[in-house]
C-alpha cells in the first residue's frame, strides 16, 4: 500500500548488483510517468525504487486505467515488491534511497516540486514544458544554478536519432546551408488534464514546444515570430502555425496542432532543404528519414534509439560521471518559453512580435 505522509521508510532489499545503480523516484504515473518507467526498466544501470501519485490506486502500482498516444507507455502494473509507493510527493523527496527525482506531473506543479527536490539535494529531471511562463522557468533555472544536484528539462527531440542526425547536418553544413526548414506535429486532443488549457497551456505550450525547442537548438533564438492560431478543445491555443524570423534568407516555420478528428494518427515531421540536398522525416513511415541528393534517395546512418531512451540515458550518465548536463539546460527551457510567449502575443495581435 502507498505510504502516508510523515513516514520516511528505509528500503533494504537492494542486492549487491543494485548498489551501484542510479536509484530513481518518479513523481506522477500518468502517460509520461509510465513511459519513463518503461525506459528505466530496460536501462542496465537504472533502478526505480519509488513512485508517487496522488491517486492511491496508481501509487500502489495499479496503472490499468492509464492511456497514451505514443507507443511505449503500455505498462499496467509496477513491481511493488521492490518499489515504495507514496501518495505525497514530499515523502518521495525525503526518501533517502532516491538519487534522481523524475517529475511527470501537470505543468503548474513543476515549480514547487522541482525547487523542493533540488533543495533536498536530489538530481532532478522534469518533463516539458518546464512551466507555463518564462518567468516561472527562470525561477527554476535560478534554483538549478545554485543546487547541489543536477537538473535537466526533458526535451526529448534533441535525443531522437533522426533529429540528432539533423542537428549534425545543419551544424556541420554537410549539404550546404539551410535554405528552408519546416516542422509539423499534429494529433487529436489528449484526454484528461490536457484538455484544461489552464493546466496544459493547450497545444501551443504542451505539444508545439518540442519543435520550438528544436528550432532554437538548430538556429538559436529568432529575431521575431509571426503566428496564427486558434483554440478548439482546451480554451488555450490548440493549433498554431509560425514563421520564425532569422537574419539571412532561410525560411523557418512550424505547425503544432491538437484537435484533429478522431482516428487521426499522431505524427511528427520535418522537411529541411539544404543547398545541395533535402532531408525529410515522417514518424509514421517505415523508413522515417530520407535524404534526396544527387538525383537519388540516399540511406542515412543514424542512432536508432528514440528520444525518451536517449534523454534518460544521457541524464543518468551525467549523474554517474558527475558531469553537469549540457545537451539541454534550464536556460534552454527558458528561451523556448520566451519564443512560445512571443507566438501567443503574435496570435493575439496579428502582428510580428520580437523575441
N, C-alpha and C positions, 0 to 999 in steps of 0.2 A: 504493500500500500504506500501511497505518497506520504512523505513526512510532513508534519505540521510545522508552523513557524516556531522558532525558538530552539530547535534542536540543532546540533552540529555533529552528526554521526561520523564515526571513523569507519571507513570501508577497508576491510582487511583480507580480501580474498584474492588480491593480485598475486599471480605466480611470479617466479623469478624472471621469466621472459617478459612479463608485463612491466617490470620495474623500470626498464629503460624506455618505455613507450611514452609518448606525449598523451596526457590524460585530459579529456575534453568533457565539458559540460555544455549541453545545448539548451538554450532558452527559447521555447516556442516550438511546438511539434505540429504545426500546420504543414502545408505543402513543402515549403523550403526547408523546414527543420527535418522532415523525413528525407528529403533529397540529400541534405548534408550528412545525416546519419548513414545513409546507404553508401556514400563515398568513403566516409571514415571507416566503415566496416570492412572495406576492401583494401585500405592502406595498411601496409605491414607494421608501421611504427605509430599508428594511431589507436587509441582506446577510449571509447565513450564510457565514462564512469558515472555520469549524472545527467539527468534531464529535468526540465522544469516546464510546467504548463498550468495555467490557472484552471483548466478543465481536469478534474480528478481522474476521469477515465483515461485521458491521454497521459497524465502524469504517472499512472500505474502501468503504462506500456501498451494500452489498447488503442491502436491507431486505425481501427477498422472503418471509421466513418470519415476518413480523410479523402481528399480529392487532389488533382493536379493536372496541369495542362502541358507538362513536359515529361518525357519518359525518364524514369529513374527514381520516382517517389512512390513506388508501389508497396513498400513495406507496411504491414498491418499490425505487427506485434514486435515489441522490443524484448530482449532477453533480460528481464528484470532480476534474475538471479545474480547478475554482476553489475547492474546499473541502479543507482539511487534515483528515486523519483520524488520531486518536490512540486507543490502547488504554489510556492512562493519563490520567485527568482532570487530573493535575498538569501534564502537558505543555500541555494546552489553556489552563489558567490562566496559565502562563508565556508563552504565545504573544502577542507584542506587538500583533498585528493585531486582537485581540479587545477590544471595548469592553464588551460585555454577556455575562455568563455566565448561561445559561438551564439550570437544573438540573431534569432529568426522571427522576431515579433513584428507586429504592425509598426510602421514608421514613427508615429508620435511617441512611442515608448523608448525609442533608441537613446535619446539624450540622457535620461535619468539612469538607464541601466548601463550604458557604455561608461559614463563617468564614474558610476559606483564600482563597476568591475575594475576599471583602471586604478581607482583609488585603493582598491583591495589588493593591488599588486599583480593582478592577473594579466595574461596576454588576452587580447580581445579581437575577435573577428566580428564584423557587423554587416548584415545584409543591406543591400541598397533599397531605396535611396537612403543615404545617411540621415537625412532629415527632410522636412518639408519646407525649409528655408535655408538659405546660405548662412544666415546669422546663427541659427542653431548648429549648423555644421561647423562653423568657426569655433563655437564653444567646445565642441567635441575635439576639434583639431588642437585647440589650446591645451585641453586636458591630456591628449595623447602626447604632445610635445614634452610635457612635464612628468609623464608616467614612467614607472619602473618597467612595466611590461610593454610589449609591442602592441601596435594597433594597425589593423588593415580593414578598409571597406571592401566588401566582396563584389567587386566589379568583374564578373566572370568573363566578359567578352575579351578582355585583354589576355586571357589564358586559353581561349579556344584555338585549336590547332590551325584552322584555316585563317583565323584572324591574326594569329601570331605571324603567319606567313605574310599576310598583307602588310603588317607593320614593318617587317624587314624589307619588303619590296619597295615600300614608299620611302623609308629612311635611307636605303642604300641606292635608290634610283636604278634598280636592275633594268628597268624598261623605260627609263627616262623619267621626266617629271610627270606628276599627275595633272591631267587637263580637266577631268571631272570625276566626282565621286558621289554616288547616291546610295542611300541605305534605306531599308524598309523593314519594319517589324509590325506584324498585324495578327490579331486574334479576336475571338469572341471575348466579351467582358467576363472576367473571372467571377466566381461566386463569393459569398461571404463578405468579409470586411472590405475587400477590394471595391465593392460597389458603393461604398461610402467615400465620396471624394474627400471628406474631412480627414479620413484616416489614410487613404491611399494616395491622394493627390491626383487621382484619375490616371489615364494612360500617359499624360504628359510627364508626370513625375515617376510613376512606377514602372512603365514599360519603355518609353522613349528615352529615359535616362541612360539606357545601355548604349544607344547609338550616339547620343550626345557625348558620353564619356569617351567613346572610341574615336569620334571625330576630333575631340580635344587631344586624345592620345596621339593621333596621327599628325595633326596640323597646328596644335596649340589653340589658344583662345582666339575666337574670331573677333574682328573689329565690331561687328554688329550682326543682327539677325532680322529677317523678315518672315513672319509666321502667319499662317491662317489655321483656324481650328474651331471645333465645336464640342459641346457636351451632349452625350447621349444617354448614359445609364448611371453616372456617378454624381452628377451635379458639379463636376470639375471637367477639365478639358480631356475628352476621350479620343479625339482624333486631331492630329497636328501634322502639318507639312511646313517645313522650314528651309529657307535658304540661308546659309552661313556665309558671311561676307569677309573675305580674306584679301589681302594685298595680292596683286598678280591676277592671272587670268583663270585660275582653277575655279570651276563651279562645284560647290559642295552643298548637298541637300539631303534631308532625311524626312521620312514619314513614319509616324508611330500611331497605331490605331487599335483601340478596343471597339466593341460594338459591331463586329462583323456578324453576319447571320449565322444562326445555329447550323452546325455541320461544317463550317469553315475551319480548316486545319491550321493551327498556329504555324507561322513561318517567319524566318528572318532571311534577309537577302542583302547583298551589296553588288554594285557594278562600278568598277573603277577603271577609267580609261586613261592609260599612260600614253606617252608619246609614241611608244613602239609596241604596245600590246594592250589587251583588255582582259581584266580579271572579273570573273562572275561567280558569285556564291549563291546557292539556293539550298536552304536547310532540308527541304523535303525531297531532294533528289538523291539518287543512289551515289552518284559521283558529285559531291556537293560543290567542289571548287574546280573551275575550269579556267584555263588561260588560252586566249586566242592570240597567236603571234606568228609571223612569217607565213601567213596563209593557211595555218592549220591549228587544230586544238592540241594543246600540249598537256601531258600529265605532269602534275606537280607533286613533289615530295614535301610532306609536312607531318608534324606530330598528329597522331590520330586521337589523342585524348580530348574529352570535352572540357568546357570551361570550368565546371564545378570540380572535376578531378584536378585540373591544373592549378586553380587558385588555392584549394585547400592543401594540396601537396606542397605548393610554394610556401604558404604561411607556416606550415608545420616544419618545413626545412629551415626557415628563418629562426623559429623558436629553438630548434635542435642545435643550430650552429651559432646561436646568439648573434644573429645578423639582422639589423633593422630592415624591415620590408621597404623596397624601393620601387618595385614594379607598379604599385598603385598605393597612394598615400591619402591621408586625411585631407591634405591640401588639394589633391586632385578632386576629391569628392566635393569640396567647397567650390572649386572652379566649375565643375559640372552643374551644380545647382545655380550658380550665378548665370550660366548660359540659359538654363531652363526658365529661370525667373524672367530673363530678358525676352524669351519666347512668349511667355504668358502676357507680358506687357505689350508685346507686338500684336498678339491676337486681340487684346482688348482695345488697342488704339488704332489698329490698322496701319501702323507706321513702322518703319525701320527703327529698331532700338539698339543703341550702343551697348556693348558688354563691358 
